[in-house]
């Protein structure tokens, strides 16, 4: 399978911050939407975009918490959105579309990770429903507002996509649940979404990217017991991060998604998976620490998942 998955030599890297990649870029007059933009790397993304001049819409399941976290920033608009509830996605999208504004940047950053088995909506597994289906429905509903001729949609995936491809025969984990493999499936879906969205949207001048932000200790780990994080070597028994494991700071963790959303180095490109502020190489068999697995960038699998997701959500901006 041919792929555009090769580094381009961006001159940024794992230690670059969101402010680093935005240096010299003026986002005045641009409107961005960042899901999860009030916590962890999402908050750092929002801060960096506003410092570069952008206005940012932050839809949040916990609207009051988001408003408090963003209270010191100018140019922010907080609204209510629960990605696990398709009615909430519809209502938020209709409110936004009614304003008549156009979006230059959409960053799908919100996620849940390794949660206990949870069912939402019509019995969907929560990680797949929240991380993938909610964002799928959101972007498709917002499509009339996504600015042609330059907008970018950024799907925040993870190195966790190495854990699992799409389980076509048991998508909702009805026959045994593994929280990490379920997370892996959802993160693979995030990449496949960007692959096919880019294919559908590029004629309108809209490009899509997926990425691994890096390992960052944020509230994303809220479902993990301290003992499990100690066992994985992420923290010590006192809860102190073990820096030799290569964790990024939140500003470093936000860098790749900000680079994806704004960098002129990516002009004319799309549908690729990024890490450390560059296009990632295809993964080497047996290496789960870098690169992108073939099952996450296969265009046929991406088209298959798009059709399935449209059937499940009842939303497809490109139908017909």
Secondary structure, DSSP 8 states (H G I E B T S, - for coil): ----------S--TT--HHHHHTT---TT-EEEEETTTSHHHHHHHHHHHHTT-EEEEEESSHHHHHHHTTT-SSEEEEE--TT-HHHHHHHHHHHHHTT--BSEEEE-----S--S-EETTTEEHHIIIIIIIHHHHHHHHGGGB-TTT-EEEEE--GGGGG----TTSTT--S---HHHHHHHHHHHHHHHHHHHHHHHGGGT-EEEEEE-----SGGGGGS-HHHHHHTTSB-TTS-B-GGG----HHHHTHHHHHHHH-GGGTT--SEEEETTEE--B--TT--SSSB-HHHH-HHHHHHHHHHHHHHHS--TT--
